[in-house]
């Protein structure tokens, strides 16, 4: 099982480029662990090194990568390194002991576990410093860093390349896995194919995604698998397949859940007494940081330019597990849940902070971290030891799921800054509520919050709405009018549906954001502005860039700090809370008393996937309250029961959506605008969905 070439042949672009892209993804995964991990080629030349190796050898990662492994061994031990490498390539796996030295010339006895050909001509050594261990504190190397299942999928999810690490972890030889749909690695369930299809579709849309869950080996045993899937696209943006890295987290996921609970904040953060530092990097290096962050950690800009800042060096050892968890969340979700830790200042003292990291690019791995200083936080001794959810500025954002808390804490981190925020998410997920929360938690909260729906304004009028116009600028311009940018001066401007801004208007918007100034339509005077911009869209801006419908420079200007609002189907545990909230809201509004929601009603609500998300659920509950005459909610369950049954019966998500839209149109007498209101969608969005799903009048 050690052969690197015994794999099903990928063809075309995937064969030529897939292994290289997969190696880039592998590097993003393997560089961060505190466990010392080396990746080397057949000649023993180091191709990647984890943060843990740098700590072990006392060297920076860039000082290790590119050097032969035996460079770090004393001269007398170099022949044994060559023998080890030969045995590893012949046997596929090897264990033993090495003697390594660093710049301090101290001899270290290091246990190793080697695995061959996780990729062609790529072998891994996982190290453990035996000399630093006491007899009682000796620990084994965890499974999740010892081996990696790397493989390629075609666009339909069939195995196109299957490497030796995958053979070892799953037990399937390359010829057995060749051409099989990836579902063969999962326990059987009714909607498995639909779920996997949606996961690959999401990876294609967002660039990458991560999942965790049970998978099955050839012998029938199960592993808790952490899978990172990256879409592979050619130079024209065409999807060519997927690269996937899978690790066995069976001995880790319980630990991660405990860490998530332990890192929960229990004390509020007063906005007035916190500062925000912003730092970004590539792998473990920190090439960019703002003055607030440098002051926070006691370094100068000269230190930064000289490369003396490394994120691992700023982290105390006891916070390494939290940093690793944050890295894993970044790989899976694009950003981590904000958490508290300490940073080591240049003078050796520590500073408590709240950090939140977002992944800017997976290959090569780039990230940005927002840091809040917690030193001035009011620590009231009488505060009870419990997880206090942020509520003060989130009255309209209802729910307690992990997905929603992640959004709320990202808002808490970015709100005190002036950074542009891009809110991504499907229609009806509450993007405007998130924007309002950002404004309410920012220093601009007492200044204007101005909104503009770019999709609701005719194309020819959008420029004048944004920038205003002078008298006589065009026929009918009888007096001067100020635009939304001027109205939002010193406050916050929220541009909803920013993906609908015409291509020819985008350069002027970009210029206004870059130069913080603009001219009114028909005017010559440059008007300075101080505006914090928050934008939102339910469109795939990455795809639009590939189609030349959205400028890449404007996209990156908007996407300083992205926040993704989760669709309701991704946090169904919030549906009961939302249902009760909307029932109370509309019962009070209509002067009715409703005390109970039947369990069968709640089950039906939770079972439905809500394509219109929270807005559709709210409209459904409002309609239910209207239909209710007693104290028990009477909901029109026929609308959701049939669709939920379709899902249970194995129908695809697309089929279920089509049937639900047709049923709603029939109930609405074929009136699209009425059906759109009931579904919680914009009329234009519903029309687009009808075209996509092939729904016409004859279907009604």
Secondary structure as the mmCIF struct_conf table of DSSP 4:
data_model
#
loop_
_struct_conf.conf_type_id
_struct_conf.id
_struct_conf.beg_label_comp_id
_struct_conf.beg_label_asym_id
_struct_conf.beg_label_seq_id
_struct_conf.end_label_comp_id
_struct_conf.end_label_asym_id
_struct_conf.end_label_seq_id
BEND BEND1 UNK A 4 UNK A 5
BEND BEND2 UNK A 7 UNK A 7
HELX_LH_PP_P HELX_LH_PP_P1 UNK A 8 UNK A 10
HELX_RH_AL_P HELX_RH_AL_P1 UNK A 12 UNK A 30
BEND BEND3 UNK A 31 UNK A 32
BEND BEND4 UNK A 34 UNK A 35
STRN STRN1 UNK A 36 UNK A 40
TURN_TY1_P TURN_TY1_P1 UNK A 42 UNK A 43
STRN STRN2 UNK A 45 UNK A 45
STRN STRN3 UNK A 46 UNK A 49
HELX_RH_AL_P HELX_RH_AL_P2 UNK A 51 UNK A 57
TURN_TY1_P TURN_TY1_P2 UNK A 58 UNK A 58
HELX_RH_AL_P HELX_RH_AL_P3 UNK A 61 UNK A 64
TURN_TY1_P TURN_TY1_P3 UNK A 65 UNK A 66
BEND BEND5 UNK A 67 UNK A 67
STRN STRN4 UNK A 68 UNK A 68
HELX_RH_3T_P HELX_RH_3T_P1 UNK A 69 UNK A 72
STRN STRN5 UNK A 73 UNK A 73
HELX_RH_3T_P HELX_RH_3T_P2 UNK A 75 UNK A 77
HELX_RH_AL_P HELX_RH_AL_P4 UNK A 78 UNK A 91
BEND BEND6 UNK A 92 UNK A 92
STRN STRN6 UNK A 93 UNK A 101
TURN_TY1_P TURN_TY1_P4 UNK A 103 UNK A 104
STRN STRN7 UNK A 107 UNK A 119
TURN_TY1_P TURN_TY1_P5 UNK A 120 UNK A 121
STRN STRN8 UNK A 122 UNK A 129
HELX_RH_3T_P HELX_RH_3T_P3 UNK A 130 UNK A 132
BEND BEND7 UNK A 135 UNK A 135
TURN_TY1_P TURN_TY1_P6 UNK A 136 UNK A 137
HELX_LH_PP_P HELX_LH_PP_P2 UNK A 140 UNK A 142
HELX_RH_AL_P HELX_RH_AL_P5 UNK A 143 UNK A 146
STRN STRN9 UNK A 149 UNK A 153
TURN_TY1_P TURN_TY1_P7 UNK A 155 UNK A 156
BEND BEND8 UNK A 157 UNK A 157
STRN STRN10 UNK A 158 UNK A 158
STRN STRN11 UNK A 159 UNK A 162
HELX_RH_AL_P HELX_RH_AL_P6 UNK A 164 UNK A 170
HELX_RH_AL_P HELX_RH_AL_P7 UNK A 174 UNK A 177
TURN_TY1_P TURN_TY1_P8 UNK A 178 UNK A 179
STRN STRN12 UNK A 181 UNK A 181
HELX_RH_3T_P HELX_RH_3T_P4 UNK A 182 UNK A 185
BEND BEND9 UNK A 186 UNK A 186
TURN_TY1_P TURN_TY1_P9 UNK A 190 UNK A 191
HELX_RH_AL_P HELX_RH_AL_P8 UNK A 192 UNK A 206
BEND BEND10 UNK A 207 UNK A 207
STRN STRN13 UNK A 208 UNK A 216
TURN_TY1_P TURN_TY1_P10 UNK A 218 UNK A 219
BEND BEND11 UNK A 220 UNK A 220
STRN STRN14 UNK A 222 UNK A 233
TURN_TY1_P TURN_TY1_P11 UNK A 235 UNK A 236
STRN STRN15 UNK A 239 UNK A 248
TURN_TY1_P TURN_TY1_P12 UNK A 250 UNK A 252
HELX_RH_AL_P HELX_RH_AL_P9 UNK A 253 UNK A 262
TURN_TY1_P TURN_TY1_P13 UNK A 263 UNK A 263
BEND BEND12 UNK A 267 UNK A 267
HELX_RH_3T_P HELX_RH_3T_P5 UNK A 271 UNK A 273
STRN STRN16 UNK A 276 UNK A 282
TURN_TY1_P TURN_TY1_P14 UNK A 283 UNK A 284
STRN STRN17 UNK A 285 UNK A 289
HELX_RH_AL_P HELX_RH_AL_P10 UNK A 291 UNK A 297
TURN_TY1_P TURN_TY1_P15 UNK A 298 UNK A 298
HELX_RH_AL_P HELX_RH_AL_P11 UNK A 301 UNK A 305
TURN_TY1_P TURN_TY1_P16 UNK A 306 UNK A 307
STRN STRN18 UNK A 310 UNK A 310
HELX_RH_AL_P HELX_RH_AL_P12 UNK A 311 UNK A 314
STRN STRN19 UNK A 315 UNK A 315
HELX_RH_3T_P HELX_RH_3T_P6 UNK A 317 UNK A 319
HELX_RH_AL_P HELX_RH_AL_P13 UNK A 320 UNK A 333
BEND BEND13 UNK A 334 UNK A 334
STRN STRN20 UNK A 335 UNK A 335
HELX_LH_PP_P HELX_LH_PP_P3 UNK A 336 UNK A 338
STRN STRN21 UNK A 339 UNK A 344
TURN_TY1_P TURN_TY1_P17 UNK A 346 UNK A 347
BEND BEND14 UNK A 348 UNK A 348
STRN STRN22 UNK A 350 UNK A 361
TURN_TY1_P TURN_TY1_P18 UNK A 362 UNK A 365
STRN STRN23 UNK A 366 UNK A 373
TURN_TY1_P TURN_TY1_P19 UNK A 375 UNK A 376
TURN_TY1_P TURN_TY1_P20 UNK A 381 UNK A 382
BEND BEND15 UNK A 385 UNK A 386
TURN_TY1_P TURN_TY1_P21 UNK A 392 UNK A 393
TURN_TY1_P TURN_TY1_P22 UNK A 395 UNK A 396
BEND BEND16 UNK A 397 UNK A 397
HELX_RH_AL_P HELX_RH_AL_P14 UNK A 402 UNK A 415
TURN_TY1_P TURN_TY1_P23 UNK A 416 UNK A 416
BEND BEND17 UNK A 417 UNK A 417
STRN STRN24 UNK A 421 UNK A 424
TURN_TY1_P TURN_TY1_P24 UNK A 427 UNK A 428
BEND BEND18 UNK A 429 UNK A 429
HELX_RH_AL_P HELX_RH_AL_P15 UNK A 431 UNK A 440
TURN_TY1_P TURN_TY1_P25 UNK A 441 UNK A 441
BEND BEND19 UNK A 442 UNK A 442
TURN_TY1_P TURN_TY1_P26 UNK A 443 UNK A 446
BEND BEND20 UNK A 447 UNK A 447
STRN STRN25 UNK A 449 UNK A 453
TURN_TY1_P TURN_TY1_P27 UNK A 454 UNK A 455
BEND BEND21 UNK A 456 UNK A 457
HELX_RH_AL_P HELX_RH_AL_P16 UNK A 459 UNK A 467
STRN STRN26 UNK A 469 UNK A 469
TURN_TY1_P TURN_TY1_P28 UNK A 471 UNK A 472
BEND BEND22 UNK A 473 UNK A 474
TURN_TY1_P TURN_TY1_P29 UNK A 475 UNK A 476
BEND BEND23 UNK A 479 UNK A 479
STRN STRN27 UNK A 481 UNK A 481
HELX_RH_AL_P HELX_RH_AL_P17 UNK A 484 UNK A 487
TURN_TY1_P TURN_TY1_P30 UNK A 488 UNK A 490
BEND BEND24 UNK A 491 UNK A 491
STRN STRN28 UNK A 492 UNK A 496
TURN_TY1_P TURN_TY1_P31 UNK A 497 UNK A 497
HELX_RH_3T_P HELX_RH_3T_P7 UNK A 498 UNK A 500
BEND BEND25 UNK A 501 UNK A 501
HELX_RH_AL_P HELX_RH_AL_P18 UNK A 503 UNK A 515
BEND BEND26 UNK A 516 UNK A 516
STRN STRN29 UNK A 517 UNK A 519
STRN STRN30 UNK A 521 UNK A 521
TURN_TY1_P TURN_TY1_P32 UNK A 522 UNK A 522
STRN STRN31 UNK A 526 UNK A 528
STRN STRN32 UNK A 532 UNK A 537
BEND BEND27 UNK A 538 UNK A 539
HELX_RH_AL_P HELX_RH_AL_P19 UNK A 541 UNK A 546
TURN_TY1_P TURN_TY1_P33 UNK A 547 UNK A 548
BEND BEND28 UNK A 549 UNK A 550
HELX_RH_AL_P HELX_RH_AL_P20 UNK A 552 UNK A 558
TURN_TY1_P TURN_TY1_P34 UNK A 559 UNK A 560
STRN STRN33 UNK A 561 UNK A 564
HELX_LH_PP_P HELX_LH_PP_P4 UNK A 565 UNK A 567
HELX_RH_3T_P HELX_RH_3T_P8 UNK A 568 UNK A 574
HELX_RH_AL_P HELX_RH_AL_P21 UNK A 575 UNK A 589
TURN_TY1_P TURN_TY1_P35 UNK A 590 UNK A 591
STRN STRN34 UNK A 596 UNK A 596
HELX_RH_AL_P HELX_RH_AL_P22 UNK A 599 UNK A 607
BEND BEND29 UNK A 608 UNK A 608
TURN_TY1_P TURN_TY1_P36 UNK A 611 UNK A 612
HELX_RH_AL_P HELX_RH_AL_P23 UNK A 613 UNK A 627
BEND BEND30 UNK A 630 UNK A 631
STRN STRN35 UNK A 632 UNK A 632
TURN_TY1_P TURN_TY1_P37 UNK A 637 UNK A 637
HELX_RH_AL_P HELX_RH_AL_P24 UNK A 638 UNK A 648
TURN_TY1_P TURN_TY1_P38 UNK A 649 UNK A 650
HELX_RH_AL_P HELX_RH_AL_P25 UNK A 653 UNK A 667
TURN_TY1_P TURN_TY1_P39 UNK A 668 UNK A 670
HELX_RH_AL_P HELX_RH_AL_P26 UNK A 672 UNK A 679
TURN_TY1_P TURN_TY1_P40 UNK A 680 UNK A 680
HELX_RH_AL_P HELX_RH_AL_P27 UNK A 683 UNK A 693
TURN_TY1_P TURN_TY1_P41 UNK A 694 UNK A 694
HELX_RH_3T_P HELX_RH_3T_P9 UNK A 697 UNK A 699
#
